Amino acid sequence: MNNRLDHIRNFCIIAHIDHGKSTLADRLIELTGTVSKRDMQDQILDSMELEREKGITIKLAPTRLIYEYNGEEYTLNLIDTPGHVDFTYEVSRSLAACEGAILLVDASQGVEAQTLANTYLALDNNLETVAVINKIDLPSARVDEVKREIEDVIGLPAENCPCISAKEGTNVEDVLKAIIELIPAPKGDENGKLKCLIFDSHYDNFKGAICLIRVFDGKVKKGDKILMMQTKKVFEVTEVGIFIPMTKEVDVLSAGDVGYIAGSIKTIQDVRVGDTVTSADDPVDTPLAGYKEVQPVVFCGIFPVDGARYGELKDALDKLKLNDASLQFSPENSTALGYGFRCGFLGLLHLEIITERLEREFNLDIITTAPSVSYNVYKTNGDMLEISNPSNLPPQVEIDRIEEPMVKVNIFTPPDYVGAIMDLCQDKRGIYKNMTYLDKRRVELNYDLPLGEIIYDFFDSLKSRTHGYASFDYEPMGYSPSELVRVDILLNGEKCDALSMIVHKDKAYSRGRELAERLKKIIPRQLFEVPIQACIGNKIIARETISALRKDVLAKCYGGDITRKRKLLEKQKEGKKRMRKIGSVEIPSEAFMSILKLNDEE
Amino acid sequence: MKNNEISVYIHIPFCERKCKYCAFVSYCLDEKKQDEYVEHLVKEINSFKTDKIVKTIYFGGGTPSILSEKNIRKIFDALHKNFTIKKNAEITIEVNPNSVTKEKFELYRHLGVNRVSVGVQSLNDWTLKKIGRLHNRKMAIRAVKDACKIFDNVSADLILGLENEKNTHKFAKKLVKLGVKHISSYLLEIHEGTPIFDSVKKGTFHLANDDKLAKLYAKLVTTLKKCGLWQYEVSNFAVKGFESQHNINYWIYGDYVGFGASAHSFLDGKRKQNANSLLDYYDNVVINDENTSKTAIEEKIFLGLRCFFGVSVKELKSLGYDIKKNANYLDFIAKGVLFEENGRFFLNDKYYLVSDFVINSLL
């Protein structure tokens, strides 16, 4: 029976963004005849519209490929992975479901930050990693140099690695051969106790929450009683199946297989990525290692532009959460923005995806407040508070100290930009750790940085200062004490809670001033003069004034044309609907996002 | 407001040349075309039946003074044939300094006109040229003088808001000296499709910015007050007793019927507008036919606040809007932007120039 396992390979493809992962996956699917060419849509596995648009894979979609090699038929399970740092944990669980990984490297770009980060993840999971060089058709391809880079920087043999063009289909068969020859077959005892890893989940309106699993030991079939070892929940299996890449029901999934389990599971919260599924009647003693509860790291407030649509926003978030266990939200009440939600995300990209989906799929007009991280605030009375909403920060006198989350940052860059990057990291309160010249054209920089600075336009600044040539990645490294203060904005003397921000003491003045200046530009003139003040506690640190409106009168009612005048007023009123009121001051909804763009004019 | 009364508007969509800022319906057509138009106009008047008594008639345009004697007589004949016109009804005609003569004024008086509105716009030759008027300062003064000799009730229009025109208040003073009893001073609005719109875009024509405009406006208001004219609406000033009854009727929600291309009517709670183009108008095309039951609250507020008579709190309530529950309203009252008197609320005239902001906050 070992013969069956010998003919299975479970693998994933890891790559830096844009190195051609999805295109290779499509070629493999095409080449193995899994989906006929006629039905091929570009990049099959990126199923979400948004993923297609952003050219990135967010959700994982596994596929079973059948390939004949040396006269024998092999089952190759491809588990696609998201490449973005926000989803590192999900990637790590996908990797844990495999025995091997294809490390895809762009022949002109070479090794990038995510290449390295993902390789480390693969090594952590003891995967056999096979280097593949892609995009050899590009005129700028430098195959030999990139081979050396892979050997020097990553330490993987690359001398005889497949060099392909996924786009043109060149040498793609070599990849399939390498998978079979180099990646080990799964091990496992299909007669043992059931042990599966959940590496992803999604929600189906008819079948409930679906577990995407890798079976390590035992078998699972319809009617079995299964136990989720972390949540301790028991379900009866209603269906098992595989992905081709559409779902296809099968009778049984055995050790070594990749597939899905459905069990009328009503909420996706019961299906935790990284959890172990075992038999409820005959469970294993210990779960698979590596389970972690994912914690959001970036937070922001989300409010409906039209306050009356609060209920719709709630429904939309509920629906998104069905499919996204990592999304967190709780009701929030802002004096400026009314009722809305405080939401937690895995990172900025995750935040962006969720807000865009709310707008696109649910047709909601929303206001999002500036993203924040979660601070550990130690009070003088010994309590510790986790504060992710600036307005919840206790008064200064009650605070003993504040700790902020830190991350280890890896930056890969051509040497020309080292100076600019060091300036940026310095400006972002970074602590220099190390710098390595990998070769003539590539330097690796290591910094420790506050996460709060990363989410505050670090990525955009890096991109603009290096003309897009640098790549970066980060991983959390705990909390460290910092001198942080809250800067509040007063409009006409009234505090606008949605504009408060927690910033480092040394930056409070400049940020306060910039924000006041920006608000002056965004907020239209009102009937009376409106002072804008930035303050820390009771201390005013910046002031701007919006002068009073001088003229707002339109359309004489000529020849009795009342309709025209009314329509003009209605048009103006439409614009006002997007305004929020603080005291008697009307603020356009864009103002609340303006904190984000403070550094635009640098 | 008496329910058995009605106002009549006659639109004359012809000009010798269209002014550069004008977005109204107007054509530069020869007399033959004018005859044809007047024929249709008369037909339209004849087909309108009402028991109501006409309290005001207003000839607007375009340039009504462009019409030949024959044509203007035809229109008056039709009006007299079809309507009962109140004794002392206010009958106004708009004239342009370049197309009006003493003889025409005599003719108008003879036909029953008792008020003329002269399109002066400015008394600065450079400005007049810039906005495409066909007259100059001298012609304007001549026309106003002639009008004042023949009519007791003369109004003049002045345009406000050109960047380099800082003397509008002086022109107003001069006109009052000449005997004008009423001044309408409208802020220059820039509409897409007009030559001025393009010039502004190209940067060859400049409008006064809001702060400057506010100053010019304030100067004009003070000057006219000193001259003995009171401001009874955002843009209208008059010696007591010389307010435009026709315009007031629009603002107090009175009935009116408009004849001619693009003319508006408001009858029994319904608004309608005739087609803009002549051919559509000849085919009796009506656009913008709407019932005002839904829009009455808004209209009453913005019409009332723009002029001296304000808005009745009780009336709004009867329409289903309790303005006293509006936080903005209370705020405005507290700050003196609005004030209440005898169950009505009014816009403090200091805030006329930002009336849309106030109105929008109340709607």
Interface residues (C-beta under 8 A of the other chain):
Chain A: Q526 L527 F528 L549 R550 K551 D552 V553 L554 A555 K556 C557 Y558 G559 G560 D561 I562 T563 K565 R566 L569 E570 Q572 K573 K576 S584
Chain B: Y9 H11 F24 Y58 G60 Y186 L187 E189 D210 D211 L213 A214 Y217 V234 S235 N247 Y250 W251 Y256 G258 S262 A263 H264 S265 F266 R271 Q273 N288 E290 T295 E298 E299 F302 L303 R306 N328 D331 K335 V337 Y351 Y352 L353 V354 S355 D356 F357 V358 I359 N360 L363
